[in-house]
């Protein structure tokens, strides 16, 4: 028993979170900023409001601060938990290359520290990739997800963008170089892994996104419980182009999952017309 207690103590000390700052957003909305001590450095996350927990995972080069404008609109429905990925925002930046699978484990560490039974997730771009990994690794801890602008392999992006990113070594800023290398050297998420995500997923993409539409359809068809939302005249930067759509669907997708079948409706109509 003493040995088991010591092991548990050592495990709990791996993840130590301390409130650092009270945050105030527009309209008098307040939150708290935490620093979670990881084996590679400090991971920043911020918590606003009460209610059902919603994890917000930003895209490549983004941060928690980039979501401040939308957070007040969500607090009627959620407790918002926004995380700065490693090498982003206020989080530390370890030596070596970035890896989506390691970054997903950072998110899981926050989930464990907060201790909620289940989480909803909105992940965009890189954050969407992290959401998909969390979705199949820790399905039992996920309620539902909105995944926007995500790809599971480099070839899922438009080739023009891949060509531009491939010149990342020429960029003088070391952090930006790391961000781009993360995308260029992405390890593939197998479609068979996505088939394990047995929770509702709203898959969202702009019709002018960086992600190839064919690849989005491949992800959509692999997810067992998914709806697809293609936003017109919208680039990869959905948070800028269509922020109100994101907010709308984050509220709307709290409703029970629905997957109506046109074939079933057509069969019923055919039977009615034939007098059966």
Secondary structure, DSSP 4 states (H G I P E B T S, - for coil): -HHHHHHHHHHHHTSEEEEEEEEE-GGG-EEEEEEEEETTEEEEEEEESSSEEEEEE--TT--GGGGHHHHHHHTTTEEEEEE--TTSTTS---SS---HHHHHHHHHHHHHHH--S-EEEEEETHHHHHHHHHHHHSGGGEEEEEEES--SSGGGB-HHHHHHHTTGGG-S-HHHHHHHHHHHTPPP--HHHHTT--SEEEEEEEEE-SB-HHHHHHHHHHSTTEEEEEEEEEES-HHHH-HHHHHHHHHHTTSPP----HHHHHHHHHHHHTT-
